[in-house]
């Protein structure tokens, strides 16, 4: 349903470069987090798989960064697009990844859900950039890695926690939905707060400012004598 919107986002050079740069940052951060997971896990098989996964993520970051640099060098004129940012999410969502103190089954469930979502989005992105063969080739290469990451995390989750691995996947999906809801709620709250403050500025503060100016005109200019009671001390501040 959102394919036309994705095509509009990726159709502009500026937005395409911004998306690629954002993907490079997310992939690089995710790769470093997974390297940390490889250091912490006591499972030797998971340590090897995490290392391979981290290497793939860091390589993806390099691919996205190099492609965005090439597009910037090729671009000769500034885009006339109405919006230079994207209204759509992208990448893995690995910015939510927590490593310290997390057991392997929780991390595997999170990675599986994140890689599955990324594989679906990258498949769409690959199709909407058919006018850019180099960027399309990058998405095709990365998509193959994402499918491997999605499959190995699910297989290892079933091995590590055979009794309730499906429940862990469900919990990971619910956590991602909840965090997206919180982000959307925060964005909506920001818009509502800005709107209310703007209305208050023009509707509430403006009349008070006008009344203050009228009161200022009625005030006499210069010093105003203040009467003093005879019992007041001339030296007391009270």
Residue pairs with C-beta under 8 A, 6 or more apart in sequence:
2 88
2 124
3 124
3 127
3 128
5 87
5 88
6 88
6 124
6 125
6 128
7 128
9 15
9 19
9 86
9 87
9 88
10 16
10 19
10 125
10 128
10 129
11 128
12 79
12 81
12 84
13 71
13 75
13 79
14 78
14 79
14 81
14 84
15 79
15 81
15 83
15 84
15 85
15 86
16 71
16 129
16 132
16 135
17 68
17 71
17 72
17 75
18 84
18 85
18 86
19 86
19 90
20 64
20 65
20 67
20 68
20 71
20 135
21 64
21 65
21 68
22 90
22 91
23 60
23 61
23 64
23 90
23 91
24 60
24 61
24 62
24 64
24 65
24 68
25 61
26 90
26 91
26 92
26 93
26 94
26 95
27 57
27 58
27 60
27 61
27 64
27 91
27 92
27 94
28 57
28 58
28 61
29 94
29 95
30 57
30 92
30 94
30 97
31 54
31 55
31 56
31 57
31 58
31 60
31 61
32 54
32 58
33 94
33 97
33 99
34 50
34 53
34 54
34 57
34 97
34 111
35 50
35 51
35 54
36 99
36 100
37 50
37 99
37 107
38 46
38 47
38 50
38 51
38 54
40 99
40 100
41 47
41 50
41 104
43 104
43 160
45 156
46 104
46 108
46 156
46 160
49 152
49 156
53 111
53 149
53 152
56 145
56 148
56 149
60 142
60 145
63 138
63 141
63 142
64 138
67 134
67 135
67 138
70 134
71 135
89 121
89 180
90 121
90 125
91 118
92 114
92 115
92 117
92 118
93 114
93 117
93 118
93 176
94 114
96 110
96 175
96 176
96 179
97 107
97 110
97 111
97 114
99 107
104 156
104 160
105 157
105 160
105 161
105 165
105 168
106 168
106 172
108 153
108 154
108 156
108 157
108 160
108 168
109 153
109 157
109 165
109 168
109 169
109 171
109 172
110 172
110 175
111 149
111 153
112 150
112 153
112 154
112 157
112 169
112 172
113 169
113 172
113 173
113 176
114 176
115 146
115 149
115 150
115 153
116 150
117 176
118 146
119 143
119 146
119 147
119 150
122 139
122 142
122 143
122 146
123 143
125 139
126 136
126 139
126 140
126 143
129 135
129 136
129 139
130 136
154 165
154 169
157 165
157 168
157 169
158 165
161 168
